Amino acid sequence: MRSIPAWKRTGDLIEREFTFPDFVAAMRFVNRVAEEAERSQHHPDIHVLYNRVRLGYSTHDAGGLSERDFTAAVAVDRIAAG
């Protein structure tokens, strides 16, 4: 968790909420996350709440968290940083 300090661990899930100026900006971010998820074949749970996006990662077929979740979170943080 040291490499992703803005993320929270809740059981077998790591999650983070991002806030954007408006819905359109939030959806642009979601689309960039989706492209990265397809590239890496590791997909987050995505919740869109107008200008807020909450992402959660857990490796379901591994029965919990794996290195893939932390790698994906680092990639998402890079996307958010622009």
PyMOL Python script that loads the backbone (N, CA, C, O; Angstrom):
from pymol import cmd

cmd.read_pdbstr("""\
ATOM      1  N   MET A   1       0.824  -1.196   0.000  1.00  0.00           N
ATOM      2  CA  MET A   1       0.000   0.000   0.000  1.00  0.00           C
ATOM      3  C   MET A   1       0.872   1.266   0.000  1.00  0.00           C
ATOM      4  O   MET A   1       0.376   2.360  -0.267  1.00  0.00           O
ATOM      5  N   ARG A   2       2.156   1.119   0.296  1.00  0.00           N
ATOM      6  CA  ARG A   2       3.027   2.292   0.310  1.00  0.00           C
ATOM      7  C   ARG A   2       3.128   2.953  -1.059  1.00  0.00           C
ATOM      8  O   ARG A   2       3.269   4.172  -1.152  1.00  0.00           O
ATOM      9  N   SER A   3       3.057   2.155  -2.121  1.00  0.00           N
ATOM     10  CA  SER A   3       3.184   2.717  -3.472  1.00  0.00           C
ATOM     11  C   SER A   3       1.887   3.373  -3.951  1.00  0.00           C
ATOM     12  O   SER A   3       1.883   4.071  -4.965  1.00  0.00           O
ATOM     13  N   ILE A   4       0.792   3.149  -3.228  1.00  0.00           N
ATOM     14  CA  ILE A   4      -0.506   3.734  -3.616  1.00  0.00           C
ATOM     15  C   ILE A   4      -1.205   4.320  -2.377  1.00  0.00           C
ATOM     16  O   ILE A   4      -2.258   3.828  -1.973  1.00  0.00           O
ATOM     17  N   PRO A   5      -0.627   5.360  -1.781  1.00  0.00           N
ATOM     18  CA  PRO A   5      -1.140   5.865  -0.496  1.00  0.00           C
ATOM     19  C   PRO A   5      -2.560   6.430  -0.547  1.00  0.00           C
ATOM     20  O   PRO A   5      -3.217   6.496   0.491  1.00  0.00           O
ATOM     21  N   ALA A   6      -3.047   6.832  -1.697  1.00  0.00           N
ATOM     22  CA  ALA A   6      -4.401   7.390  -1.782  1.00  0.00           C
ATOM     23  C   ALA A   6      -5.482   6.307  -1.815  1.00  0.00           C
ATOM     24  O   ALA A   6      -6.669   6.612  -1.704  1.00  0.00           O
ATOM     25  N   TRP A   7      -5.080   5.066  -1.965  1.00  0.00           N
ATOM     26  CA  TRP A   7      -6.028   3.956  -2.022  1.00  0.00           C
ATOM     27  C   TRP A   7      -6.270   3.406  -0.621  1.00  0.00           C
ATOM     28  O   TRP A   7      -5.402   3.468   0.250  1.00  0.00           O
ATOM     29  N   LYS A   8      -7.488   2.860  -0.425  1.00  0.00           N
ATOM     30  CA  LYS A   8      -7.844   2.230   0.842  1.00  0.00           C
ATOM     31  C   LYS A   8      -8.015   0.735   0.617  1.00  0.00           C
ATOM     32  O   LYS A   8      -8.498   0.297  -0.427  1.00  0.00           O
ATOM     33  N   ARG A   9      -7.614  -0.027   1.605  1.00  0.00           N
ATOM     34  CA  ARG A   9      -7.866  -1.465   1.544  1.00  0.00           C
ATOM     35  C   ARG A   9      -9.052  -1.780   2.431  1.00  0.00           C
ATOM     36  O   ARG A   9      -9.098  -1.398   3.600  1.00  0.00           O
ATOM     37  N   THR A  10     -10.007  -2.481   1.854  1.00  0.00           N
ATOM     38  CA  THR A  10     -11.176  -2.940   2.589  1.00  0.00           C
ATOM     39  C   THR A  10     -11.300  -4.437   2.321  1.00  0.00           C
ATOM     40  O   THR A  10     -11.824  -4.842   1.283  1.00  0.00           O
ATOM     41  N   GLY A  11     -10.826  -5.248   3.241  1.00  0.00           N
ATOM     42  CA  GLY A  11     -10.853  -6.696   3.033  1.00  0.00           C
ATOM     43  C   GLY A  11     -10.036  -7.086   1.820  1.00  0.00           C
ATOM     44  O   GLY A  11      -8.842  -6.794   1.748  1.00  0.00           O
ATOM     45  N   ASP A  12     -10.677  -7.745   0.863  1.00  0.00           N
ATOM     46  CA  ASP A  12     -10.010  -8.209  -0.351  1.00  0.00           C
ATOM     47  C   ASP A  12     -10.174  -7.227  -1.504  1.00  0.00           C
ATOM     48  O   ASP A  12     -10.220  -7.631  -2.666  1.00  0.00           O
ATOM     49  N   LEU A  13     -10.262  -5.938  -1.184  1.00  0.00           N
ATOM     50  CA  LEU A  13     -10.493  -4.915  -2.193  1.00  0.00           C
ATOM     51  C   LEU A  13      -9.628  -3.698  -1.888  1.00  0.00           C
ATOM     52  O   LEU A  13      -9.483  -3.301  -0.732  1.00  0.00           O
ATOM     53  N   ILE A  14      -9.053  -3.107  -2.938  1.00  0.00           N
ATOM     54  CA  ILE A  14      -8.458  -1.785  -2.790  1.00  0.00           C
ATOM     55  C   ILE A  14      -9.323  -0.839  -3.596  1.00  0.00           C
ATOM     56  O   ILE A  14      -9.770  -1.181  -4.691  1.00  0.00           O
ATOM     57  N   GLU A  15      -9.561   0.352  -3.061  1.00  0.00           N
ATOM     58  CA  GLU A  15     -10.438   1.289  -3.750  1.00  0.00           C
ATOM     59  C   GLU A  15      -9.981   2.722  -3.537  1.00  0.00           C
ATOM     60  O   GLU A  15      -9.295   3.062  -2.573  1.00  0.00           O
ATOM     61  N   ARG A  16     -10.403   3.548  -4.496  1.00  0.00           N
ATOM     62  CA  ARG A  16     -10.098   4.973  -4.437  1.00  0.00           C
ATOM     63  C   ARG A  16     -11.210   5.732  -5.152  1.00  0.00           C
ATOM     64  O   ARG A  16     -11.788   5.248  -6.124  1.00  0.00           O
ATOM     65  N   GLU A  17     -11.496   6.930  -4.652  1.00  0.00           N
ATOM     66  CA  GLU A  17     -12.471   7.808  -5.308  1.00  0.00           C
ATOM     67  C   GLU A  17     -11.737   9.008  -5.893  1.00  0.00           C
ATOM     68  O   GLU A  17     -10.859   9.592  -5.258  1.00  0.00           O
ATOM     69  N   PHE A  18     -12.115   9.359  -7.111  1.00  0.00           N
ATOM     70  CA  PHE A  18     -11.552  10.494  -7.832  1.00  0.00           C
ATOM     71  C   PHE A  18     -12.669  11.499  -8.069  1.00  0.00           C
ATOM     72  O   PHE A  18     -13.805  11.107  -8.339  1.00  0.00           O
ATOM     73  N   THR A  19     -12.365  12.789  -7.973  1.00  0.00           N
ATOM     74  CA  THR A  19     -13.348  13.845  -8.198  1.00  0.00           C
ATOM     75  C   THR A  19     -12.894  14.709  -9.366  1.00  0.00           C
ATOM     76  O   THR A  19     -11.718  15.056  -9.476  1.00  0.00           O
ATOM     77  N   PHE A  20     -13.841  15.053 -10.240  1.00  0.00           N
ATOM     78  CA  PHE A  20     -13.567  15.823 -11.453  1.00  0.00           C
ATOM     79  C   PHE A  20     -14.467  17.047 -11.498  1.00  0.00           C
ATOM     80  O   PHE A  20     -15.441  17.124 -10.750  1.00  0.00           O
ATOM     81  N   PRO A  21     -14.156  18.002 -12.363  1.00  0.00           N
ATOM     82  CA  PRO A  21     -14.962  19.229 -12.429  1.00  0.00           C
ATOM     83  C   PRO A  21     -16.416  18.990 -12.843  1.00  0.00           C
ATOM     84  O   PRO A  21     -17.314  19.726 -12.434  1.00  0.00           O
ATOM     85  N   ASP A  22     -16.639  17.945 -13.666  1.00  0.00           N
ATOM     86  CA  ASP A  22     -17.992  17.685 -14.153  1.00  0.00           C
ATOM     87  C   ASP A  22     -18.098  16.243 -14.652  1.00  0.00           C
ATOM     88  O   ASP A  22     -17.133  15.479 -14.621  1.00  0.00           O
ATOM     89  N   PHE A  23     -19.291  15.901 -15.108  1.00  0.00           N
ATOM     90  CA  PHE A  23     -19.578  14.548 -15.579  1.00  0.00           C
ATOM     91  C   PHE A  23     -18.723  14.173 -16.789  1.00  0.00           C
ATOM     92  O   PHE A  23     -18.214  13.055 -16.868  1.00  0.00           O
ATOM     93  N   VAL A  24     -18.566  15.100 -17.724  1.00  0.00           N
ATOM     94  CA  VAL A  24     -17.805  14.813 -18.943  1.00  0.00           C
ATOM     95  C   VAL A  24     -16.356  14.471 -18.604  1.00  0.00           C
ATOM     96  O   VAL A  24     -15.800  13.522 -19.158  1.00  0.00           O
ATOM     97  N   ALA A  25     -15.750  15.221 -17.715  1.00  0.00           N
ATOM     98  CA  ALA A  25     -14.369  14.937 -17.302  1.00  0.00           C
ATOM     99  C   ALA A  25     -14.289  13.571 -16.603  1.00  0.00           C
ATOM    100  O   ALA A  25     -13.337  12.820 -16.813  1.00  0.00           O
ATOM    101  N   ALA A  26     -15.271  13.262 -15.791  1.00  0.00           N
ATOM    102  CA  ALA A  26     -15.295  11.967 -15.111  1.00  0.00           C
ATOM    103  C   ALA A  26     -15.375  10.830 -16.124  1.00  0.00           C
ATOM    104  O   ALA A  26     -14.698   9.813 -15.970  1.00  0.00           O
ATOM    105  N   MET A  27     -16.190  10.993 -17.150  1.00  0.00           N
ATOM    106  CA  MET A  27     -16.332   9.948 -18.159  1.00  0.00           C
ATOM    107  C   MET A  27     -15.086   9.821 -19.033  1.00  0.00           C
ATOM    108  O   MET A  27     -14.753   8.719 -19.469  1.00  0.00           O
ATOM    109  N   ARG A  28     -14.404  10.911 -19.289  1.00  0.00           N
ATOM    110  CA  ARG A  28     -13.122  10.820 -20.014  1.00  0.00           C
ATOM    111  C   ARG A  28     -12.138   9.955 -19.231  1.00  0.00           C
ATOM    112  O   ARG A  28     -11.452   9.104 -19.797  1.00  0.00           O
ATOM    113  N   PHE A  29     -12.083  10.186 -17.926  1.00  0.00           N
ATOM    114  CA  PHE A  29     -11.219   9.391 -17.059  1.00  0.00           C
ATOM    115  C   PHE A  29     -11.627   7.918 -17.105  1.00  0.00           C
ATOM    116  O   PHE A  29     -10.773   7.044 -17.252  1.00  0.00           O
ATOM    117  N   VAL A  30     -12.919   7.640 -16.981  1.00  0.00           N
ATOM    118  CA  VAL A  30     -13.403   6.257 -17.017  1.00  0.00           C
ATOM    119  C   VAL A  30     -12.998   5.591 -18.329  1.00  0.00           C
ATOM    120  O   VAL A  30     -12.587   4.430 -18.331  1.00  0.00           O
ATOM    121  N   ASN A  31     -13.106   6.305 -19.432  1.00  0.00           N
ATOM    122  CA  ASN A  31     -12.727   5.728 -20.724  1.00  0.00           C
ATOM    123  C   ASN A  31     -11.237   5.416 -20.789  1.00  0.00           C
ATOM    124  O   ASN A  31     -10.844   4.392 -21.348  1.00  0.00           O
ATOM    125  N   ARG A  32     -10.407   6.283 -20.228  1.00  0.00           N
ATOM    126  CA  ARG A  32      -8.956   6.008 -20.195  1.00  0.00           C
ATOM    127  C   ARG A  32      -8.659   4.800 -19.301  1.00  0.00           C
ATOM    128  O   ARG A  32      -7.804   3.977 -19.624  1.00  0.00           O
ATOM    129  N   VAL A  33      -9.369   4.703 -18.180  1.00  0.00           N
ATOM    130  CA  VAL A  33      -9.201   3.540 -17.299  1.00  0.00           C
ATOM    131  C   VAL A  33      -9.639   2.268 -18.027  1.00  0.00           C
ATOM    132  O   VAL A  33      -8.982   1.233 -17.915  1.00  0.00           O
ATOM    133  N   ALA A  34     -10.732   2.341 -18.762  1.00  0.00           N
ATOM    134  CA  ALA A  34     -11.220   1.176 -19.509  1.00  0.00           C
ATOM    135  C   ALA A  34     -10.202   0.722 -20.552  1.00  0.00           C
ATOM    136  O   ALA A  34      -9.991  -0.477 -20.731  1.00  0.00           O
ATOM    137  N   GLU A  35      -9.574   1.671 -21.239  1.00  0.00           N
ATOM    138  CA  GLU A  35      -8.548   1.317 -22.223  1.00  0.00           C
ATOM    139  C   GLU A  35      -7.376   0.598 -21.556  1.00  0.00           C
ATOM    140  O   GLU A  35      -6.879  -0.401 -22.075  1.00  0.00           O
ATOM    141  N   GLU A  36      -6.941   1.105 -20.414  1.00  0.00           N
ATOM    142  CA  GLU A  36      -5.848   0.464 -19.671  1.00  0.00           C
ATOM    143  C   GLU A  36      -6.278  -0.920 -19.183  1.00  0.00           C
ATOM    144  O   GLU A  36      -5.491  -1.864 -19.239  1.00  0.00           O
ATOM    145  N   ALA A  37      -7.500  -1.046 -18.713  1.00  0.00           N
ATOM    146  CA  ALA A  37      -8.010  -2.334 -18.225  1.00  0.00           C
ATOM    147  C   ALA A  37      -8.019  -3.369 -19.350  1.00  0.00           C
ATOM    148  O   ALA A  37      -7.652  -4.523 -19.132  1.00  0.00           O
ATOM    149  N   GLU A  38      -8.429  -2.970 -20.530  1.00  0.00           N
ATOM    150  CA  GLU A  38      -8.431  -3.889 -21.669  1.00  0.00           C
ATOM    151  C   GLU A  38      -7.008  -4.276 -22.046  1.00  0.00           C
ATOM    152  O   GLU A  38      -6.728  -5.439 -22.335  1.00  0.00           O
ATOM    153  N   ARG A  39      -6.109  -3.290 -22.040  1.00  0.00           N
ATOM    154  CA  ARG A  39      -4.713  -3.571 -22.395  1.00  0.00           C
ATOM    155  C   ARG A  39      -4.109  -4.598 -21.433  1.00  0.00           C
ATOM    156  O   ARG A  39      -3.429  -5.532 -21.858  1.00  0.00           O
ATOM    157  N   SER A  40      -4.362  -4.417 -20.142  1.00  0.00           N
ATOM    158  CA  SER A  40      -3.769  -5.287 -19.128  1.00  0.00           C
ATOM    159  C   SER A  40      -4.630  -6.517 -18.816  1.00  0.00           C
ATOM    160  O   SER A  40      -4.195  -7.421 -18.104  1.00  0.00           O
ATOM    161  N   GLN A  41      -5.844  -6.543 -19.351  1.00  0.00           N
ATOM    162  CA  GLN A  41      -6.803  -7.616 -19.059  1.00  0.00           C
ATOM    163  C   GLN A  41      -7.037  -7.781 -17.557  1.00  0.00           C
ATOM    164  O   GLN A  41      -7.087  -8.887 -17.020  1.00  0.00           O
ATOM    165  N   HIS A  42      -7.179  -6.610 -16.902  1.00  0.00           N
ATOM    166  CA  HIS A  42      -7.511  -6.603 -15.468  1.00  0.00           C
ATOM    167  C   HIS A  42      -8.466  -5.430 -15.250  1.00  0.00           C
ATOM    168  O   HIS A  42      -8.078  -4.269 -15.377  1.00  0.00           O
ATOM    169  N   HIS A  43      -9.704  -5.747 -14.924  1.00  0.00           N
ATOM    170  CA  HIS A  43     -10.787  -4.768 -14.947  1.00  0.00           C
ATOM    171  C   HIS A  43     -11.263  -4.406 -13.540  1.00  0.00           C
ATOM    172  O   HIS A  43     -11.478  -5.285 -12.705  1.00  0.00           O
ATOM    173  N   PRO A  44     -11.427  -3.107 -13.283  1.00  0.00           N
ATOM    174  CA  PRO A  44     -11.913  -2.675 -11.967  1.00  0.00           C
ATOM    175  C   PRO A  44     -13.433  -2.668 -11.906  1.00  0.00           C
ATOM    176  O   PRO A  44     -14.114  -2.704 -12.931  1.00  0.00           O
ATOM    177  N   ASP A  45     -13.947  -2.620 -10.684  1.00  0.00           N
ATOM    178  CA  ASP A  45     -15.336  -2.243 -10.477  1.00  0.00           C
ATOM    179  C   ASP A  45     -15.354  -0.724 -10.598  1.00  0.00           C
ATOM    180  O   ASP A  45     -14.514  -0.047 -10.006  1.00  0.00           O
ATOM    181  N   ILE A  46     -16.301  -0.183 -11.355  1.00  0.00           N
ATOM    182  CA  ILE A  46     -16.367   1.252 -11.602  1.00  0.00           C
ATOM    183  C   ILE A  46     -17.735   1.763 -11.190  1.00  0.00           C
ATOM    184  O   ILE A  46     -18.762   1.247 -11.630  1.00  0.00           O
ATOM    185  N   HIS A  47     -17.741   2.788 -10.336  1.00  0.00           N
ATOM    186  CA  HIS A  47     -18.978   3.456  -9.925  1.00  0.00           C
ATOM    187  C   HIS A  47     -18.853   4.930 -10.292  1.00  0.00           C
ATOM    188  O   HIS A  47     -17.929   5.613  -9.849  1.00  0.00           O
ATOM    189  N   VAL A  48     -19.785   5.412 -11.100  1.00  0.00           N
ATOM    190  CA  VAL A  48     -19.785   6.816 -11.505  1.00  0.00           C
ATOM    191  C   VAL A  48     -20.916   7.515 -10.776  1.00  0.00           C
ATOM    192  O   VAL A  48     -22.067   7.081 -10.828  1.00  0.00           O
ATOM    193  N   LEU A  49     -20.579   8.597 -10.099  1.00  0.00           N
ATOM    194  CA  LEU A  49     -21.549   9.379  -9.340  1.00  0.00           C
ATOM    195  C   LEU A  49     -21.407  10.836  -9.775  1.00  0.00           C
ATOM    196  O   LEU A  49     -20.813  11.650  -9.068  1.00  0.00           O
ATOM    197  N   TYR A  50     -21.954  11.150 -10.932  1.00  0.00           N
ATOM    198  CA  TYR A  50     -21.857  12.442 -11.605  1.00  0.00           C
ATOM    199  C   TYR A  50     -20.400  12.826 -11.839  1.00  0.00           C
ATOM    200  O   TYR A  50     -19.831  12.422 -12.853  1.00  0.00           O
ATOM    201  N   ASN A  51     -19.773  13.587 -10.945  1.00  0.00           N
ATOM    202  CA  ASN A  51     -18.391  14.024 -11.171  1.00  0.00           C
ATOM    203  C   ASN A  51     -17.387  13.229 -10.326  1.00  0.00           C
ATOM    204  O   ASN A  51     -16.209  13.581 -10.258  1.00  0.00           O
ATOM    205  N   ARG A  52     -17.856  12.175  -9.698  1.00  0.00           N
ATOM    206  CA  ARG A  52     -16.981  11.334  -8.885  1.00  0.00           C
ATOM    207  C   ARG A  52     -16.936   9.933  -9.477  1.00  0.00           C
ATOM    208  O   ARG A  52     -17.940   9.415  -9.966  1.00  0.00           O
ATOM    209  N   VAL A  53     -15.764   9.336  -9.424  1.00  0.00           N
ATOM    210  CA  VAL A  53     -15.573   7.970  -9.907  1.00  0.00           C
ATOM    211  C   VAL A  53     -14.885   7.185  -8.808  1.00  0.00           C
ATOM    212  O   VAL A  53     -13.820   7.570  -8.325  1.00  0.00           O
ATOM    213  N   ARG A  54     -15.499   6.088  -8.419  1.00  0.00           N
ATOM    214  CA  ARG A  54     -14.896   5.200  -7.427  1.00  0.00           C
ATOM    215  C   ARG A  54     -14.485   3.908  -8.136  1.00  0.00           C
ATOM    216  O   ARG A  54     -15.296   3.265  -8.802  1.00  0.00           O
ATOM    217  N   LEU A  55     -13.219   3.545  -7.980  1.00  0.00           N
ATOM    218  CA  LEU A  55     -12.699   2.324  -8.586  1.00  0.00           C
ATOM    219  C   LEU A  55     -12.326   1.337  -7.493  1.00  0.00           C
ATOM    220  O   LEU A  55     -11.846   1.725  -6.428  1.00  0.00           O
ATOM    221  N   GLY A  56     -12.549   0.069  -7.765  1.00  0.00           N
ATOM    222  CA  GLY A  56     -12.156  -0.990  -6.845  1.00  0.00           C
ATOM    223  C   GLY A  56     -11.496  -2.126  -7.601  1.00  0.00           C
ATOM    224  O   GLY A  56     -11.948  -2.515  -8.678  1.00  0.00           O
ATOM    225  N   TYR A  57     -10.438  -2.646  -7.040  1.00  0.00           N
ATOM    226  CA  TYR A  57      -9.735  -3.787  -7.634  1.00  0.00           C
ATOM    227  C   TYR A  57      -9.666  -4.937  -6.650  1.00  0.00           C
ATOM    228  O   TYR A  57      -9.412  -4.751  -5.460  1.00  0.00           O
ATOM    229  N   SER A  58      -9.898  -6.126  -7.173  1.00  0.00           N
ATOM    230  CA  SER A  58      -9.715  -7.377  -6.456  1.00  0.00           C
ATOM    231  C   SER A  58      -9.575  -8.454  -7.528  1.00  0.00           C
ATOM    232  O   SER A  58     -10.280  -8.420  -8.537  1.00  0.00           O
ATOM    233  N   THR A  59      -8.685  -9.392  -7.321  1.00  0.00           N
ATOM    234  CA  THR A  59      -8.507 -10.467  -8.302  1.00  0.00           C
ATOM    235  C   THR A  59      -9.429 -11.607  -7.894  1.00  0.00           C
ATOM    236  O   THR A  59      -9.061 -12.469  -7.097  1.00  0.00           O
ATOM    237  N   HIS A  60     -10.620 -11.595  -8.448  1.00  0.00           N
ATOM    238  CA  HIS A  60     -11.658 -12.543  -8.033  1.00  0.00           C
ATOM    239  C   HIS A  60     -11.236 -13.996  -8.244  1.00  0.00           C
ATOM    240  O   HIS A  60     -11.486 -14.842  -7.385  1.00  0.00           O
ATOM    241  N   ASP A  61     -10.597 -14.293  -9.378  1.00  0.00           N
ATOM    242  CA  ASP A  61     -10.216 -15.681  -9.616  1.00  0.00           C
ATOM    243  C   ASP A  61      -9.041 -16.131  -8.747  1.00  0.00           C
ATOM    244  O   ASP A  61      -8.752 -17.325  -8.677  1.00  0.00           O
ATOM    245  N   ALA A  62      -8.365 -15.197  -8.088  1.00  0.00           N
ATOM    246  CA  ALA A  62      -7.300 -15.539  -7.139  1.00  0.00           C
ATOM    247  C   ALA A  62      -7.835 -15.553  -5.704  1.00  0.00           C
ATOM    248  O   ALA A  62      -7.109 -15.897  -4.772  1.00  0.00           O
ATOM    249  N   GLY A  63      -9.093 -15.182  -5.532  1.00  0.00           N
ATOM    250  CA  GLY A  63      -9.700 -15.199  -4.207  1.00  0.00           C
ATOM    251  C   GLY A  63      -9.324 -14.020  -3.330  1.00  0.00           C
ATOM    252  O   GLY A  63      -9.405 -14.108  -2.105  1.00  0.00           O
ATOM    253  N   GLY A  64      -8.916 -12.922  -3.939  1.00  0.00           N
ATOM    254  CA  GLY A  64      -8.556 -11.736  -3.159  1.00  0.00           C
ATOM    255  C   GLY A  64      -7.566 -10.871  -3.906  1.00  0.00           C
ATOM    256  O   GLY A  64      -7.526 -10.872  -5.137  1.00  0.00           O
ATOM    257  N   LEU A  65      -6.782 -10.145  -3.167  1.00  0.00           N
ATOM    258  CA  LEU A  65      -5.829  -9.225  -3.774  1.00  0.00           C
ATOM    259  C   LEU A  65      -4.618  -9.958  -4.327  1.00  0.00           C
ATOM    260  O   LEU A  65      -4.149 -10.951  -3.770  1.00  0.00           O
ATOM    261  N   SER A  66      -4.129  -9.431  -5.446  1.00  0.00           N
ATOM    262  CA  SER A  66      -2.906  -9.955  -6.042  1.00  0.00           C
ATOM    263  C   SER A  66      -2.061  -8.777  -6.515  1.00  0.00           C
ATOM    264  O   SER A  66      -2.498  -7.627  -6.468  1.00  0.00           O
ATOM    265  N   GLU A  67      -0.870  -9.072  -6.961  1.00  0.00           N
ATOM    266  CA  GLU A  67       0.022  -8.035  -7.481  1.00  0.00           C
ATOM    267  C   GLU A  67      -0.631  -7.272  -8.637  1.00  0.00           C
ATOM    268  O   GLU A  67      -0.363  -6.086  -8.833  1.00  0.00           O
ATOM    269  N   ARG A  68      -1.478  -7.947  -9.390  1.00  0.00           N
ATOM    270  CA  ARG A  68      -2.166  -7.301 -10.522  1.00  0.00           C
ATOM    271  C   ARG A  68      -3.004  -6.112 -10.066  1.00  0.00           C
ATOM    272  O   ARG A  68      -3.090  -5.109 -10.775  1.00  0.00           O
ATOM    273  N   ASP A  69      -3.617  -6.212  -8.900  1.00  0.00           N
ATOM    274  CA  ASP A  69      -4.446  -5.118  -8.383  1.00  0.00           C
ATOM    275  C   ASP A  69      -3.603  -3.889  -8.075  1.00  0.00           C
ATOM    276  O   ASP A  69      -3.990  -2.766  -8.399  1.00  0.00           O
ATOM    277  N   PHE A  70      -2.472  -4.100  -7.461  1.00  0.00           N
ATOM    278  CA  PHE A  70      -1.595  -2.984  -7.100  1.00  0.00           C
ATOM    279  C   PHE A  70      -0.962  -2.358  -8.343  1.00  0.00           C
ATOM    280  O   PHE A  70      -0.809  -1.138  -8.413  1.00  0.00           O
ATOM    281  N   THR A  71      -0.599  -3.179  -9.313  1.00  0.00           N
ATOM    282  CA  THR A  71      -0.056  -2.677 -10.576  1.00  0.00           C
ATOM    283  C   THR A  71      -1.111  -1.837 -11.299  1.00  0.00           C
ATOM    284  O   THR A  71      -0.797  -0.779 -11.844  1.00  0.00           O
ATOM    285  N   ALA A  72      -2.345  -2.304 -11.302  1.00  0.00           N
ATOM    286  CA  ALA A  72      -3.437  -1.555 -11.944  1.00  0.00           C
ATOM    287  C   ALA A  72      -3.679  -0.227 -11.230  1.00  0.00           C
ATOM    288  O   ALA A  72      -3.916   0.791 -11.880  1.00  0.00           O
ATOM    289  N   ALA A  73      -3.620  -0.230  -9.910  1.00  0.00           N
ATOM    290  CA  ALA A  73      -3.836   1.008  -9.152  1.00  0.00           C
ATOM    291  C   ALA A  73      -2.754   2.037  -9.476  1.00  0.00           C
ATOM    292  O   ALA A  73      -3.050   3.225  -9.605  1.00  0.00           O
ATOM    293  N   VAL A  74      -1.513   1.594  -9.606  1.00  0.00           N
ATOM    294  CA  VAL A  74      -0.425   2.511  -9.981  1.00  0.00           C
ATOM    295  C   VAL A  74      -0.690   3.087 -11.364  1.00  0.00           C
ATOM    296  O   VAL A  74      -0.486   4.282 -11.583  1.00  0.00           O
ATOM    297  N   ALA A  75      -1.141   2.255 -12.301  1.00  0.00           N
ATOM    298  CA  ALA A  75      -1.447   2.731 -13.651  1.00  0.00           C
ATOM    299  C   ALA A  75      -2.580   3.751 -13.632  1.00  0.00           C
ATOM    300  O   ALA A  75      -2.527   4.746 -14.356  1.00  0.00           O
ATOM    301  N   VAL A  76      -3.595   3.518 -12.821  1.00  0.00           N
ATOM    302  CA  VAL A  76      -4.717   4.455 -12.715  1.00  0.00           C
ATOM    303  C   VAL A  76      -4.254   5.770 -12.106  1.00  0.00           C
ATOM    304  O   VAL A  76      -4.680   6.837 -12.550  1.00  0.00           O
ATOM    305  N   ASP A  77      -3.406   5.714 -11.119  1.00  0.00           N
ATOM    306  CA  ASP A  77      -2.870   6.948 -10.533  1.00  0.00           C
ATOM    307  C   ASP A  77      -2.115   7.755 -11.588  1.00  0.00           C
ATOM    308  O   ASP A  77      -2.187   8.984 -11.594  1.00  0.00           O
ATOM    309  N   ARG A  78      -1.398   7.080 -12.472  1.00  0.00           N
ATOM    310  CA  ARG A  78      -0.696   7.787 -13.571  1.00  0.00           C
ATOM    311  C   ARG A  78      -1.711   8.447 -14.518  1.00  0.00           C
ATOM    312  O   ARG A  78      -1.517   9.583 -14.951  1.00  0.00           O
ATOM    313  N   ILE A  79      -2.774   7.736 -14.828  1.00  0.00           N
ATOM    314  CA  ILE A  79      -3.819   8.292 -15.693  1.00  0.00           C
ATOM    315  C   ILE A  79      -4.416   9.534 -15.042  1.00  0.00           C
ATOM    316  O   ILE A  79      -4.599  10.557 -15.701  1.00  0.00           O
ATOM    317  N   ALA A  80      -4.715   9.445 -13.766  1.00  0.00           N
ATOM    318  CA  ALA A  80      -5.327  10.574 -13.044  1.00  0.00           C
ATOM    319  C   ALA A  80      -4.400  11.782 -12.997  1.00  0.00           C
ATOM    320  O   ALA A  80      -4.856  12.925 -13.038  1.00  0.00           O
ATOM    321  N   ALA A  81      -3.107  11.529 -12.910  1.00  0.00           N
ATOM    322  CA  ALA A  81      -2.134  12.621 -12.843  1.00  0.00           C
ATOM    323  C   ALA A  81      -1.970  13.335 -14.191  1.00  0.00           C
ATOM    324  O   ALA A  81      -1.434  14.440 -14.277  1.00  0.00           O
ATOM    325  N   GLY A  82      -2.456  12.654 -15.239  1.00  0.00           N
ATOM    326  CA  GLY A  82      -2.442  13.268 -16.574  1.00  0.00           C
ATOM    327  C   GLY A  82      -1.152  13.130 -17.253  1.00  0.00           C
ATOM    328  O   GLY A  82      -0.995  13.598 -18.381  1.00  0.00           O
TER     329      GLY A  82
END
""", "prot")
cmd.dss("prot")
cmd.show_as("cartoon", "prot")
cmd.util.cbc("prot")
cmd.orient("prot")
